[in-house]
Amino acid sequence: MIDCFSQVTYLGEGMTVTGRLSDLAMDRTLATLRICAEKLHKRNVSETRLVATEACRRAANHAAFAARITAETGLHLDIIPAREEASLALAGCASLLTPALPWVFAFDIGGGSTELVWGSSRSHQPKLRDMCSFPFGVVTLTESLGETLNTEAGYQSAVAMLVAEMKSFDEQHRISHYLATGRARMVGTSGTITTLAAVHLGLERYDRALVDGLTVDMHDIAAVILRLRRMSLQERLEHPCLGPHRADLVIAGCAVLEAVCRLWPTLTLRVADRGVREGVLLAMMNGNAPGRPLP
């Protein structure tokens, strides 16, 4: 990799109430995209692909936002469907899978939604079998439930609701059976998962090289979730792996992760600091998704 840049912009902030991308969220995202555009020009990149997911799929003003991106940065936005997002995320995690295990169950806890993915991992190119997207992400849950997530009753109620919503996906594919019999690997890819892994490792600052590909025992995950829930907001703000970008959202992420662990109990979880971005790169490299020329 020649260059890499990542910035959390919370594009879907406030959409739970308005159904639209806010001016502030769009401004934050555009500021980040300008940095990306500068890097692309500096590196003489000839083809690009810019993808948007759940927030733009749901936003009533997504077309205007896409037009503004092109006008202000020269980049062209592709708002991809949930199934393509899931397929790209699975492809991006290919190097973390074990061909000896025929199946993979992956989940991605995003800001506006959570995607569950069931796929075949018999080869170096995993195949998507089915996926499901639920409108429960760290931003949407935090905005809809607020301070109740920080109470025991509110947190447990949220976990129970999430379990009930996601249960049908397990029933369709018998995922818990394949996990229990050692024929499937569970992979988690999201800021929530990588953050919890960093807290588990006791890192003074986030280090992708130590987190990506880490295998974590489920008992350790439960311990980290409990530790984070017992922290005050100020303690989370001061934690080097959380800070202002994660402190107020991580409890919602814990609730989603706990619901997944209850529905699909297994011994370990593979942590992936990769997903859609790597899937897009691989697709472009293989000629399966040609990019757009950079103006």
N, C-alpha and C positions, 0 to 999 in steps of 0.2 A: 504494500500500500504506500503510495507516494505522499498523500496528504489526507488528513481526516479532521473533520470539524463537527461538533455536536452542540446543540443548544436547545434547552427546553423552552418552549414559547407558550404553552397552554392555549393553543388556538381555539379549543372548544369551551374555554371559560365563559360561564354565563349562559350557555346555550340551553341548559335545562329549563330556564325560565323564558328566554326570548325566542329560541329556535333559530337564532341568527348568530353569525360571527360578529363579535363586538369590534368596534373601531380600535380599541386598545389592543385586543388580541391580534388583529390583523396588522397593526403597526409593529408590534413586537416581532411577528413572523416575517414581515417584509424586511425589517432591519437585519434579521438573521440571513434571509435569502440574498440580501445585497452583499453580505460577507461571502456567501457561497459563490455568487456570481463573480466577485472579484478574484477569488481563488481559482475558479475555472478559467478565467481569462489569463491569469498569471501562469497557469500550467499549460496553456495552449490546448485545452480540451476541445475536441472537435464534435463530440456527440454527448448529449445529456438526456437523462430522463428524470423528471420531477414528479413524484407521486404523492397524492393526498388520500387519506383514508376516512375514518368514521366521521370526524367533525365536518369535513367538507361534504360527505355524502348526505348528511342530515341538514346542513345549514341552508336556509331559504335563500341566502345571498351568496351562495358559493360561486355562481357564474361571474358576478361582479368582482369577487375577490380574485378569481383566476385571471380575469381581464386586467386587473390592476397589477398583478404580479408580472404579466408579460409587458405591460406598458412601462413599469418602473425598473425591471431587472433584465428584460429580454428572455426570461425563462418561461417555458410553457408547462402548465400544470395538467397532469393527467389524474382525474379523480377515479380511482380504480374500485371495482366492486369488491365486496367482502370476500368472495371466493378467490379472486385473484390475489388479494392481500394474504389470505391464508396459504395459498400455494407458494407465493414468494417467500413467506416467512419459513415455511417448511424447507424449501430449497436452500435458504440461507443457513439453516442449521445442519445441513447434510453432513458436514465433516465431524459433527459431534455425535452422530448416530452410530449404532453398532449393527452391521449387516447380519450378524449372527442372530439378532432379535428381529423377527419378521415384521413387527408392528411398532409404530411410534404414536404416542399421544402427546401433543404439544398444546400449550395454552399461552396466550398473550394478553396480559392485563394492561390495557391502554388507558388513555384519559377519558374517552367517551364510550368505550365498549370493551368487552372481553371476548376474544375469539378462542373457540375450542377446535382443535384440528386432530383428525384421525387419519393416519396414513400408513403406507407400506414402506418399510425401510430395508427391503431385501437387497437393494443395490445401492450404488453410490449416488443415485439420483432418486430420492424418495418420491413416492407418488401420493398425491392427495386423494383420499377415498371419500371423505365427507368433512364438513365443517359447520359450525354454527356460531353466529354472532349474537351476543346479548348486549343490550344497551346499558350495561353497568360497568363503568370504568372508574378510575380513582377520582376524576373530576366530577362526573355526574353523581356518583354516590355521595361524595363530600358535599356537593351543593344541595342535593335533595334531602340528606339526612342530618347534615350539620353536626351540632354538638352531641346529638344522641349517640353518634358512633363512639364517643369517648366514655359512654356509660356501659356497664356490663350488660344491662338489659337491652340497650339499643344495639350494641355490637352483636350480641347473640341473635337478636331478631334479624339483623341484616344477613348474618351468615345463614340462618335457616331459610330466609327468603331466596338467597342465591342458590342454595342446595336444591330447593324445590324447582327453581327455574331451569337449572342445568341437568337435572336428573334424567330427563327424557333422552338426552344425547347418549348417556351411558346405556340406557335400556335398548336403544337402537343398535348399538354396536358391541355390547358386552365388554366394554373397555376394562372395567374392573376385573373381569374374569381373566383377560389376557395379561394384565399387570400382576395379578395374584399368582398366575402360573408361570411367570418369568418369560413371557413371550412378547412383551412390549416394554419400551423405555418411555419414561415420562420426562419431558423437556419443558422448562419454563423460560419464556423470553419476554422480558419487560423490565422497565425501570424498577418496579417493585421487587422483582426476583433478584436482580443484580444488586440492588441496595441491601436487601436482607442478607445476601451472600457476603457482601463487604462488611456488614455489621458482625456477622458470624465470625469472619476471619479476624476481626479486631483491627482493621486497617486504619491508619492515621489519615489516609486520603484514598480516594477510589483509584484502583489499579486494574484496568481491564485485563491485563495479562494474567493476573492472579484469579480473576473472577470467571472469565469466559471459559467454559468447559469444566468448571468445578462440579464435582458430585457431592451433594450434601445429604446427610442422613435426615430423615423426616423428623426424628426426635430433636435434632438441632434446629430445624426450621420452626418447630413448635416453641422451642425455648426462645428463639429470637423474636417471634411474634409476641409472646408474652412480655418479653423485656421491653419492646417498643410500646406496647399498650400501657405499660406501667410508667413510662416516661411522661413528664409534663411537656407541653408544647415548647417551653423554653429549653428544656433539655434536648429535645429533638432538633431545635434550631441550632444548638451549639454542637451537635454531633458532626464530626468532619465528613461523614458519608451521607448525611441527610441535608442539613442546612436549609436555607429558605426555599429551595426548589422542591424539596420532598417532605419537609416537616409536617405540613398541614394535610398532606394527601396520603401519607404512608399507612395510616390506620385503615382507610378505605381499601387500600391494596392488600393489607393483611387480612381483611374480612373476605375478600375474593379468594385469596390464596388458601385461607383456612377452609372455605367451602369446597374448593377443589380437593384439598387433602382429605376431607371427610368423605367425599363422594368416591374418590379414587385412592384409597389407602395403598401405599407401596413403601418399599424400604428406603429408596433414594430418589432424589430429583437431580437431573442434569441442568445446570445453569447455563443459559446462552446469552451472551452480550452480543447478539447478532440477530438477524431476522430479515425483514423486508428489504432493508438497504442492501445486504449481501445478496439476497435473492435477485434483486434488480440488476446488480452488477454481473452476476453469473449469467442471467438471461441475456444481457447485452453481449457478454463475451462469447456466448454460444450462438449468437445470431438469432435467438428466439424472440427478442423484443428490441428491435432497432430503436435507437435514441433519436432525438431531434438535433439538428445542427445548431451550434451555439452562434448567435448573431455576432 
